[in-house]
């Protein structure tokens, strides 16, 4: 495979590298308050476009089926609300004896308590080809549940989720019913559209990261916290993969993809306002915010890089399951008596093929049995 063909095939990974490089060169362009106005274009327009795209591409039956998939929803919410923060707390007990700044460790603890994001988990699930409908439900439900239980204004959370998730999704479903035949005939590249939107989100996220003065730490602390965050993300992605692929859960490979992303991603949009309210007046608020500011771009970057690997696993697993579920050809087992009876019948038929004179002479003169004659002449 040539370099050009390889680049075309892996265009998304190449795009990630390019947008991060551009964000590093001119972070002010895509940062909040910059010319691109990400607080409007990303928070409202891009997220609405994602869910309109989902409503347009998903069948109504798939959304209904995902809504009734209670076992998957319970798995994701228990992992997000119970297991994740508990595991982080236990992990930080071990890190507390290290020279890492205690306020950075407190920031890591708050990351474990954050709700899932609305957009990134859905886009990555769609890019892989997983259960997008389940990802939509769990992302929106998790954000609504944790956000409404915090100090962030309930009406603000509800109105934002309703306008950027529910309304575009419903409009997409209505439009789909009108142009269903055209969609099935033309098959628009919904996955590529979502990937382009994700590249835009990655760009503005890294613009914010590179232009944020709160991340101006000493290199040792910054490197350590980045390594810890990537370790936590990879570990939890592996755990969700191992748990969700157990046979007793009964999840499909597409379900596993949605579980991996929805259970391990954390929201920056809801997280920062929550931190500002909970830790209002703390002089170390900037240090507490650093882990979340790093976790958000790291989860998008790591998830995007792993898309080809997870997709390859999902496709191969689906093929393997399809082969094992195919009905096998019926095999008729004959008993010993049936085998002997068939053998005797075949021998009798073959004896008729021997010339009568030879058969009679052999029996009279030499005392051969019919079976011996059969063996002699056949």
N, C-alpha and C positions, 0 to 999 in steps of 0.2 A: 504494500500500500504506500503510495507516494505521500510526500509531505502535504501537498495541497488537499488530497483526498482525506488524509487523516485530520487536517484542520477543519474541513467541512463537517466531518463526522463528529468531531469534538468541539464544535463551534461554541457551545455553552461554556465549557471550561476555559477556552481562549477568551471569551467575552468577560468572564469573571476576572481574569488577570488584567485585561485591558481597563475595565472600569475601576478597579482598585488602583491601578497605576495613575489613571487620569484624576481620580479623587485625591491621591497623594500630591499631585502637581498643583492642582487648584481646588483645595477643599472648600473655599468660600462659595464657589458656584453652586454646589449642591447642598450646602449646610442650611440649617434653619435661618430664615431671614435673607437668604441669598436669592439670586435671580430666578432659580427654578421653583422657589417657594414650596419646598417639600411638605411643609405643614398643611398645605392645601392639596397640591398635586399628588402627593403620595398618600397622605392620611385619608383623603376623601376620594379623589378621582381614581388613583391607581387601585386602591382596595375595592372600590365599587366596580371597576372594570374587571377585576379578578372574579368577583362573585357573579357579575352579569355573564361573564364567559363561562363560569361553571353552570349557571342556570340554563345557558344556551346549549351546552354540550351534554348535560346529564338528562337521562330519561326520568320522568316523574316517578316511575316504578322504582328506580334506583334510590331516589331521595326518600320515598316512603319506606323502602326496605331498610335503609340506613337508620331511619328514625326508630324503627322497631328492633334494631340490633342492640338490645339492652346489655348483653354480656360484654360487648366491645366497649360500650360507653362506661360501664362500671369499671372495667379494667383500666381505661385511660384516666378516669377521674380519681380512682383510688391511688394509682401510681403518682399522679400529679399532686394530689392534695395530702396524701399520707406518706407514701414511701419516699418520694423525692426529698421533702424537707427533713424527714427523720434520718435518712441516709446521709444527707449533707451535715446534719448536726453531729452525728457520730464521727464522720470523717474530720470535721473541724476540731473535735476533741483531741484527736491525734496531732493535728497541725498546731494546736495551741501551745505546744512545748517548743515549737520552732521559732526562729527570730522574725517570722513574717509579721508585718504590721497588724495589730489586733483589729483595727477598724476596717482593713481590707477583708479580714476573716468574717467580721460582722456583715460586711457587704455581700460576701458569698452566702451567708446564711439567709439574707433577705432574697437573694436570687432563687433559692430553693422554694420560697413561699410565693413567688410571683405566678400570676395566671398565664396560660398559654397565649401566644399571639394569634391574631385573627387571620393573617394573610400568609405568612411564610410557610407554615405547616401544610396549608391547603395547596399552595403552588408546588412545593416539593413532592407532595403525594401525587399530584396530577402529572408532574414531570416524569415520575417513575411509572405511572399507570396504575397506582393503587386505588383503594376505596376512597375516592374523592368525596363522595357524599357523607361518609362517616367522619372524614377529616373536617368538613364544614361544620357539622353538628357539634363535634367535640371542641373545636376551636372557639366557636361562638358561645357555647354553653359554659365552657371553662372560664372564658373572659367575663361573661355575665355573672357567673356564680361567685368567683373570687373578688371581682371588682365591686359587686354590690355589697359584699360583706366587709369591705374595707371602708376607710374614711373618705374615699373619693366620692363625690356627689353621685348618687344613684341615677338621677335624671340625666346627667351628662353621659354616663356610660350607656344607659339604655337607648337614648336618642342616637348616639353615635353608632352603636351596633345595629340598631334598626335601620338607619339610613344607609349605612355602608355595606351591610350584609344581607338583611332580610329583603329590603326593597329591590336591590339589583338582582337578587336571586329569583324573586317572584317575576320581575319584568323579563328576565332571561327565559323563564319557563313559559311565559305567555307568548313571547316572540317565537320560541321553539315550536309551539303548537301551530303557529301560522305558517312557518317555513320548514316544517318537518321533512317534507319530501325533498326539498332543495338541499337541506343539511345532509340527509342520507345519501344523496346523489353526488354532491360535491366534496363532502367530508373536509371541511375547513381545518387548518392546522391549529386547533385549540391549544394543544400542548406547547407549540412554539410561541404562541401569543403570550401564554402565561410565563414562559421562560424569559421572554423579553421584558415583561413587567417586573419579574424578579431581578433581572440585571439592573433595572432602574432603581429598585429598592436597595440593592447592594451598593450601588454607586452613592446614593444619598446617605445611606447608613455610614459608609466609610468616610464620606465628606464630613459628617457630624463627628465621627470618631477622631479624625485627624485634626479638626479645628477646635476640639473641646479642650480647654485649658485644665480641666479637672484630671486629665490623664497624664499630666506632666509629673510623672514619678521618676524615682531613680531607676536606672536600667535593670538592676537586680530584682527589685520588687515587681517591676512590670513584667519581666520575663517569667518570673516564678508564678505570678497570678495568671498569665496567659497559659502556661503549661498546665496549671491546675485546672483551669476551665476546660481546656481541650481534653484533659484526662477524664474529667467528670462527664462531659458530653459523650465521649466514646464509650465509657463504662456503662452509662445508662442506656445508650442506644443498643449496646450488646445485651444488656440485661433484658430490655423489652423484647429484643429479638428472640432470646432464649426462652423467655416465659411464654410469649405469644405463639411460638411454633410447637409447643407441647401438644400432643394429640388430645389430651383431655379437655383443652379449651375449645377446640374445634374451629379455630380461626383459619380463614383462607390466606394464601400469600398476599393478596391485595389488602386484606384486613391488617396483616402484620405491618405492611408499609405505612398505613395510616397511624397505627399504634406507635411505631418508632418515632415518627415526627411529632405527633400531637402530645406524646407523653414527656418529651425531653426539651421542647422549645419553651421559651419564656418571653413574655411581652415587655418591650421597652416602653411602648406607648402608655400602658397603664402603670408600669413599674415606677417610672420616674415621678409622676404625680403622687403615687402612694408613698414613696420615700420622702418626698418634700413635706408631706403632711405628718407622717409618723415621726420623722426625725427633725421636725421644725425646731430651729434654734440651736441645733448641734453644730459646733464649729468643725466637726469632722464629716459633715454631710458629703462633701466632695469625694473623700476617700471611700465612704460607704457606697457611693454611686458608681465607683470605678468598675467593680466586678460585673455589674449589670450592663454598663456601657461597653464592656469588652465581650460579654456573653452573647449579646444580641448579634453583632456582626459575625462572631465566631460560629454561632449555630447556623447562620445562613451560608457562610462559606463552607463549613464542614459538610452540611447537608447537600449543598450543590456539588461538591467534589465527589461525594459518595453516590450521587444519583445513578451513574452508569453501573456501578458495582451492585447496588441494590436492585436495579432494574434487571440486570443479568440474572441474579439469583431468583427473582420473582418469576421471570419467564421460564427458566429451566425447571423451577419447582412446579409451576402450573402444568408444564408438559409432562412431568413425571407423574403428577396426580391424575392427569387425564389418561395416561397409559394404564395406570393401575386400576382405574375405574371401568375400563373397557370390559364388556362381558367376554368371558373365555368360552371357547368352543366346547360343547358338552363331550365328555369322554365316557364311553360305555364300558364298564368293567364286566368281564365275563368270568363266571365261576369256573372251577376246575372241571366240573361235569360238563358244562357247556363247551369248553375247549375240546374235551375228549370226544364229545358227540360230533362236533364240527369236523374234527380230524377223521373220525370214522366215516362220516358222510363223504368227505373229500376222497378218502382212500377207495371207497366203493365206487365213486364216480370214475376214478382213475383206472380201476380194474377193468372197467368196461372198454377202456381204450386198448387193452392187450388182446391180441388175436385169440379167439376162442380155442383153436387147436393147441396153441402153445400153452394156454392156461390149463386146459384139461390134461395135456400130456405131462405138464409139470406136477400137477396134483396127483395123477395116477402113478407115474413112473418114479418120481423122485420124492414124493411125499411133502412137496412144498405147501405151505399154507398160502392163503390169498395175500396176506400182508407181505410174506417173503417174496412172492412173485412180483408184487407191486414194487418192492425195493429193488428187485433184480432187473426189471425191465424199464423202470422209470428213471 
